[in-house]
Amino acid sequence: MAKIIRCLFLIFAALNVHAQDSVWTLQRSIQYAVSHNTDISQQALNARLAALQLQQSRLSQLPNASVSGNYGFNYGRSIDPTTNQFINSSYSFAGLSGNADVLLFGWFQKRNTIRQNSLMAQAAQADMSQLADDVSLNVATGFLRALLAKEQIAVAKNQLDLSIQQQAQTRAFVDAGSKPDLDMEQMNAQVAADSAGYIGALADYQSAILDLKALLNLDMQTPFEVVMPGLDQISYEAVIALNAEQIYEQAKAHFGTIKSNELKIRAAENGVRAAKGMLYPQFSVGAQLGTNYASSYKEISSYKITGVTPSGNFVQIGGANYDVFQPVVDYTQTTIPFFKQFDNNFRQSFALSINIPLLNGWSTRTAIKQAQIDVESKRLNKYQSEIKLQQDVYKAYSDATSAVQKYYAAKRAAEASAKAYNYAQKRYELGLVNSVELLTTQNTAFKSETDETSAKYDMIFKLKVIDYYLGKELKL
């Protein structure tokens, strides 16, 4: 029995987890979309590339150093690398060298390049932040559309249930002879129309869910159910208390696009300074080390004098010429050892150099002008983004205030239509109005309720757009 209880508990727990996984709030949807959006992932890669470029520009301040070596064989007539004399024999050779150089002063080219790359890395982060905000707003739009479709299902279902009740009531009246058959047919037509409306509302909800899954890059087979939050507590007073210019100033202070453009302008200005540094002399210091070995480089290992022989020269003593003799030496040679040659042939050099640019096809001047044009282009981009942001904010503010007014007007109309329908229903039961008048009043009330729901979600969306510009978290 205990095993059965444990199994049932595990089954219910699994079903509960599955149900929870299928329930999505706006915050969860936004978090999932931001972490799975391909555009954001691509921008994250761009930010990483910018960070790597910044790191590389910082590392460029370190000295350049390299070590090289070789080993090989030589045949035929060649120059002995150890004696610099022509020889006509084969030999093996080896060499090892190293060099290092560092820029002492280059008119802050590297410093300005580092500042430029640092600002571009920050701009990449700002672009990614802006992209995340844009994705959040798009998800909020799709989520609210799904909520509206879900609420319209409830409205359509209530309308259908009410029509079915009226159909049954009318059938009773017709059977009793108090209502004509025409009223029954009109009620049947109303039920059919409301059924079609209910099916259409279900289809709209499924379409909204599919669109929302596409925004989230979520598998289409994943169970997905939007949570209906308490939307009656949505406040609009904070929006009305501000004016459009105040909202624009706050948006301009935190908007990623504006920040990115400002950083790109400063980066381009540093690019101009770096390009101008190429016009002036550069000072650097360098050092080189090297050594080599050749199997042809030999030394006398032993010798023995075996006699003398005339050298062909003579000296004059007392008027007589005497031959000059030279010793006959028998000797042996051995190749100087590898490490001894490396030690003997070790060489070092140190140099301070200056590079003065004279003429390079005017490429430096052209690069400076291109950098200056890039600055003006970045400034124009910033101006355009500020103008567009201001236009969008003013329009969003106007839409939000209008949506608030529209919602409360629709709410009053729905309340009035509901009262009119209640009166018509009572008069119909008393036989004071016919079915046409009742259905007309009912459809008017249904349309008013639908309009109120649409106006409510339109107002919520417009208020969320204002929150987006104010930099607030998008939540319900």
Helices and strands as residue ranges (DSSP letters): H 2-22, E 23-24, H 26-36, H 38-59, E 64-74, E 77-79, E 86-88, E 91-105, H 109-176, H 181-216, E 225-226, G 231-233, H 237-241, H 244-254, H 256-276, G 277-279, E 282-294, E 298-317, E 320-335, H 338-344, E 347-355, H 363-429, H 435-470
